[in-house]
Amino acid sequence: MAVTTSTPPDTQAPAAPPEPRRRKRSAANVWLGVVAWVVGIAFFFPVFWMVLTSFKTEADAYTTTPKIIFEPTLEQYEGVFSSGVGPYLVNSVIATVFSTLLVLLLGIPAAFAVSLRPVKKTQDVLFFFISTKMLPVVAVIVPIYVVVNQIGMLDNIWTLVVLYTGMNLPIAVWMMRSFFLEVPGELLEQASIDGAPLWRTLREIVLPIISPGIFATALICVIFAWNEFFFAVNLTAANAGTVPVFLVGFITSEGLYWAQLSAAATMAALPVVIAGWVAQNKLVQGLSFGAVK
């Protein structure tokens, strides 16, 4: 009786790539790193120069040759506080916080419906949401102004809350829909078998899974609402003006007060920078949610 023997498979490790190829790859990585640093510095330099200018006097800020070495002063920040920035900051906080809360309150159920409970016309609904962002804001400011004026809501902070909610809601629905789609369907089936109602399934199962994505969406809505200028400058005045409107006050017929404008802009950017720094872990998790299968 013949006995057949099988030769063991070749378990040798694959050969290392040739040395020239390895060197080329290493050189390419070095150049990519250098380019990334140059691009990063180019993007960060205007912010650095703004902060640096905020500690100068107006005379130092207006020099033809940029001054790097100077005696720092807090005079510009004192001028910003004395010029009444407080109400503008409060209005920006109210408009940003309440509009973001409304966006999440309306966007989470909508995103859940179009992702995990889709219907026949779901794609049409999604297209309608995103199509509202295709219309330029300048094209709708006149009818919005007429309506707001007729109902007596000009120069009212709650007008901005409603407009900012409508401005950010389509983006929030699209973002959160992508996060909802990453929830395993088996979890929802198991919750349905166990008799859990829809609201409990959403609250106790789905939302904890996609919480990083919700944080990322909320932060983007905060940034958009805090920086919005067009609605605020056209629909508000002294009572409901926001921080971007306050910054325009430093552009006068006499010229630009560069140092004081830089101090005001630094103060305006600081809350968003702090919010991003506090939520950076959730932001990274949310933006990369579902990127790796």
Secondary structure, DSSP 8 states (H G I E B T S, - for coil): ------------------HHHHHHHHHHHHHHHHHHHHHHHHHHHHHHHHHHHHTS-HHHHT-SS--SS----SHHHHHHHHTT-HHHHHHHHHHHHHHHHHHHHHHHHHHHHHHTS--TTHHHHHHHHHHTTTS-GGGTHHHHHHHHHHTT-TT-HHHHHHHHHHHHHHHHHHHHHHHHTTS-HHHHHHHHHTT--HHHHIIIIIHHHHHHHHHHHHHHHHHHHHH--HHHHHH--TTT--HHHHHHTTEETTEE-HHHHHHHHHHHHHHHHHHHHHTHHHHHHHHTTTS--
